[in-house]
């Protein structure tokens, strides 16, 4: 199977499942569900959930719907958490962005109050989705996957990274500070995709360790490439404005190390991710390696 075929195949299933999750419309709370749906169903590459599925397939040696169905609730939850973070990240109190994925950001359409509530709603819907899955099958690996996702999204993970990122705007960040930001703000959910996929599929400890290493390298490389694209990328192709990091005087890998060193770091981390995944000799493993390389060197 080609990577594009996998993305279309599972992408359609994921869209249908996510759409069903936000189909509720109550008498008084309809607007917040509409706002949740607006951002959750706005498209995008669905990187994290589709990688989670491939990680599950890689550790089980299968690229089958039966394997994917078992871990799908964790994949859906991860995308809801990612989407909530984007809604809040775009707010005036954070990055104050007007466009996301080529259209107006949530707060520009629904107002700041509803956008905040939509983000809160998606975060909690993610945990509802995970708990429903655990009630059906509370296998130890699935419990570990739930903990992985919660930690990655919380004050020891993404929230910590976002906090450090905001504080870096008020002071001259050190390289160590920058590493912390990139590892947590973006990297934690990337790592969680691979790690939780392996855990939820019941993988042995050595396979879980490999996924953790690959996810950590991939997550950092992804963010560095994001920094590079903010300087060199095409706004129309990216679906959001470029140059915002410099405009907001944000500290990034490009501002600290320069564009050439940033490119070298991406190459080194890409090699680390590939090395960590080298022992998964099956269709899902091959697709996962191919996609990680494509994501790291993406142009949009």
Secondary structure by P-SEA (a helix, b strand, c coil): ccaaaaaaaaaaaaaaaaaaaaccccccaaaaaaaaaaaaaccccaaaaaaaaaaaaaaaccccaaaaaaaaaaaaaaaaaaaaaaaaaacccccccccccccccccccccaaaaaaaaaaaaaaaaaaaaaaaaacccaaaaaaaaaaaaaaccccaaaaaaaaaaaaaccccaaaaaaaaacccaaaaaaaaaaaaaaacccaaaaaaaaaaaaaaaaaaaaaaaaaaacccccccccccccccccccccccccccaaaaaaaaaaaaaaaaaaacccccaaaaaaaaaaaaaaaccc
